[in-house]
Amino acid sequence: MSNIYMRDSTKLEKRARGRPRAYDADDALDHATDAFWLCGYSGTSLDALSDATGMNRPSLYAAFGDKHGLYLSTLARYVEGGVQAMQHALREDIPLAQALQRVYDSALALYLPAGSEPRGCFLIGTAVVEAKTDDDVRTTLAQGLKSFDRAFEQRMRRAQADGELSEDVDAAVLARVASAILHSLALRSRAGDSRASLRATAAEGVMLICGARNDSPSKMASMTGVRKQSKK
């Protein structure tokens, strides 16, 4: 499984330039992703990418093409890793509510890395800006979002088959609602919302999806692992 979805730091380290004998494409993509994540596509220079990856420009060009090609490779790898992580979290041997909360908790661990500044989602945080004028990025963004939708939809349909969700609900629409919650966490984490408030938001969203809004607070907490804060 690609590990970029689970990386917890965007601190960049300058690496010795050049193409090492034991060249590792995954390692280079990890560090290039960190660089783009920190400054965005337009704000990341080739020198910054060389410093981050430890590769000189000719080596970068030989391995990934130009800067644009490298950026598209980091986006594709991020989406692939994200889908794999979602599929693992959405496993079918636990209730739907717990599975959804696992996805959101994993996302928050990525968006709000311990000891680092909030960074949100790499795909949404960087590709949305470039998608307006870059057809390739727009296509990658759209396909990535649809991939997340499909992962949610597959789990919703399983929940329908198991009787956790009504057969009358539209699993595809419900999956997009689940994705919308994920996107909200990405944006609000980058804007500085606290982990506690974002996790509570996710838990309310899970209850809405699962149709458990009228359940008792104790049952809601047992399903998501999040307890409502009492009003003072």
Residue pairs with C-beta under 8 A, 6 or more apart in sequence:
1 81
1 84
1 85
1 88
2 26
2 77
2 80
2 81
2 84
3 30
3 81
4 29
4 30
4 33
4 74
4 77
4 78
4 81
4 122
5 78
5 81
5 82
5 84
5 85
5 106
5 110
6 81
6 85
6 106
6 109
6 110
7 30
7 33
7 34
7 110
7 113
8 109
8 110
8 113
8 114
8 116
9 34
9 113
9 115
9 116
10 34
10 37
10 38
10 113
10 116
10 117
10 119
11 34
11 116
12 31
12 34
12 35
12 38
12 48
12 51
12 52
13 31
13 52
14 51
14 52
15 31
15 51
15 52
15 53
15 54
16 54
17 50
17 51
17 54
17 55
17 56
18 54
18 55
18 56
18 59
19 55
19 56
19 59
19 62
19 63
20 54
23 59
23 63
25 63
28 53
28 54
28 55
28 63
28 64
29 73
29 74
29 77
31 52
31 53
31 54
32 49
32 52
32 53
32 64
32 70
32 71
32 73
32 74
33 74
33 77
33 78
33 122
34 52
35 44
35 48
35 49
35 52
35 53
36 44
36 71
36 74
36 122
36 126
37 119
37 122
37 125
37 126
38 44
38 119
39 48
40 125
40 126
40 129
41 71
41 126
41 129
41 130
41 137
42 129
42 130
44 67
46 57
46 60
46 67
49 55
49 60
49 67
49 70
50 56
50 57
50 60
53 60
55 63
60 70
64 70
64 73
68 134
68 136
71 137
72 136
72 137
72 140
74 122
75 122
75 123
75 126
75 127
75 137
75 140
75 141
75 144
76 140
78 122
78 123
78 144
79 123
79 140
79 143
79 144
79 147
82 123
82 144
82 147
82 148
83 147
83 148
83 151
85 106
86 103
86 148
86 151
86 152
87 151
89 99
89 102
89 103
89 106
90 99
90 100
90 102
90 103
90 151
90 152
90 154
90 155
91 99
92 99
92 155
92 158
92 162
94 102
95 164
95 223
96 155
96 156
96 159
96 164
96 165
96 209
96 210
97 206
97 207
97 210
97 212
97 223
97 224
98 223
98 224
98 225
99 155
100 155
100 178
100 202
100 205
100 206
100 209
100 210
101 202
101 203
101 206
101 223
101 224
101 225
101 226
103 178
103 182
104 181
104 182
104 185
104 199
104 202
104 205
104 206
105 199
105 202
107 121
107 182
107 185
107 186
108 185
108 189
108 195
108 198
108 199
108 202
110 121
111 118
111 119
111 120
111 121
111 185
111 186
111 189
111 190
112 118
112 119
112 189
112 195
112 198
113 119
118 189
118 190
118 191
118 192
119 125
119 189
119 190
120 186
120 187
120 189
120 190
121 182
121 183
121 186
121 190
123 141
123 144
123 145
124 183
124 186
124 187
125 186
125 190
127 137
127 140
127 141
127 144
128 141
130 137
131 137
131 138
131 141
132 138
145 179
148 179
148 182
149 172
149 175
149 176
149 179
150 175
152 174
152 175
152 176
152 178
152 179
153 171
153 172
153 174
153 175
156 165
156 169
156 171
156 174
156 175
156 178
157 171
159 165
160 166
160 167
160 169
160 171
164 210
165 171
165 174
165 210
165 211
166 211
174 209
177 205
177 208
177 209
178 205
178 209
181 201
181 202
181 205
184 201
185 198
185 201
185 202
188 198
188 201
189 195
189 198
199 226
200 226
200 228
200 229
202 224
202 226
203 220
203 224
203 225
203 226
206 223
206 224
207 213
207 215
207 220
207 223
207 224
210 223
212 219
212 220
212 223
215 223
217 227
217 228
220 228
221 227
221 228
